[in-house]
Structures are given as C-alpha cells and as structure tokens.
Amino acid sequence: MNQRDLGLGYLLLSPTVLLLCGLLGWPLIQAVLLSFYDMHPLTRKFVWVGLGNYEDLFQDDMFWRALGNNFIWLAGSLLLQIGGGVAIALLLNRSFPGRGLARSLILFPYLMPVLVAALVWQWMLHDLNGIVNYALTSLGFRRVDWLGAMPNAMVTVIVVGSWRVFPFVVIAVLARLQSIPQQLYEAAEIDGASRVARFWDVTVPQLANVLSVVVLLRAIWDFREFDLIFLMTGGGPVIGTTTLPLLVYKEAFELFKMGKALAIAVVMLGCMLVLIAAYLFTLRKASTSEEMQS
C-alpha cells in the first residue's frame, strides 16, 4: 500500500473517528470536569471546589462501605457464574435425551427482563407469602428474611444476579468445548489418563483462554450493575447492599450532590479502565496463543 492509498484510508475513516470521539469522549470529559464543581441539579449553579469532592469522598465511610460491597458483589457473582456456567456447559456437552431442549431452556434466565426477574424473585422470597419460605416451614425449618436482613440480602442478590446471567458463561464455554479436538481425549485415554485427569490436563487448558475473557467481560459488566440490586433491595437493609452505582444514584438524585456523585463515577471509571485494559491484554494474549497453536 503506497502513501497515497494510506492517506485516503485515514481521510475516509476520520469522520467516523470524530463522531465516536464526540459521542463517547465528550461526555466522559464533561463528567471529569464537573466532578471538580459543587453543582445543584435544580438551581444549575456551579461552584469550583477543585479536589474538594474527592477529599469529601475519601473521608466518607459510606463510600468505603459501598466500595467493599461492590467487590463482595463482584467476587460472589463471578464465582457463582463461572462455577455454575462451566458445570452446566460440561453437562450439556454430553449426549442425553432432550439435550437440544435443555440447551434452549438454559437461555431463559438471560432472556428475561431485569424488572420481571426482580419482581418474580421478590415474590418467591417474600418473608410471609413467598413460596420459598412456605417450603421451608413445610419441612420444619424457620422462615428466613431473605431481603430484609444481612448477610441474607447480599447473598440473595448475588444468587439472583448470577442466575440471570450464567447462560452467557454456558454459551461461551459450550462453544469452546465443542471445538476441542477429540484426538486429544483419545490420546490421553490411550496413555491411561482417568476421567478426572483428562478434565484437568485437556479440558481446563483448552478452556483457559475463553474463561479468562469471559471472567473479565463479566467483571466489567457486573462492576457497574445497578438495576437488579436497586429493584430487589434498594441498597438496603440500611446500606448493606449499597454498591458504587447505587451510591452515585443516592448522591445525585436523593441528596442532590451532583459533584460528589460525579467524583464517585470518575473513581468507578478508573476501576473500569483497569478492567478494560486487562481484558484487551488477555484478548491479545489469547489471539497470539491461538495463532501459535494453528
């Protein structure tokens, strides 16, 4: 390709690049700039406070509690999603009657709208009229306050959140399982490897690249989860399930501290950029590994 063709290519791409910069870059720049102001959403009055919002933020115990809740939610969700998703993908990779129907039904939680899922689970887990507590009391156990007490509320939102999105892990892992050459299993079997040994020595290494990408993608999406937690607990009891996205909402629309809310959002952006950088690095490493294997 000569310099003239290269210049023409850059010229044709420039409108798209400028449009993307305007649509994605400008709101981010505005958010960072406004985090240095004390702004009331009703009066629209801006007062420059410099790093005051960040100093206030880092001295606020609620921020650190929300950050801790965010990481508890993230770790619990990833553990359940990856563990459950891989187990079910391994099951669906085996031959059994009705496997096609099972593969279709497994997508049901992922297709359900968040609002519907939250309402259904709230109804099922109601401490007085829920079917789960009815089953427990029928078996002789005590009722459980699933959403009104800690740590039950955090465990419940983690389980429901993982249930809703684990089909994504199943689809990704199942697709990789079906592309593993059977010759690898046959060679391991000839060498006398047991079923457990074949899983750890053949299946796990073959899934490593896919799992690393899936874990990082889910971490990016789950870190900013707002709707499910807000609909199920509203951040309660007290601040037991308040994560950073919910804290941004409370500061902005309940306390009208837009500057502090934007400062929290900027901190979240920094965390997200670290995860995105890790995702891009992992994706590049996986591509290089696949090219070397091919």
Disulfide bonds with the S-S distance in Angstrom:
none
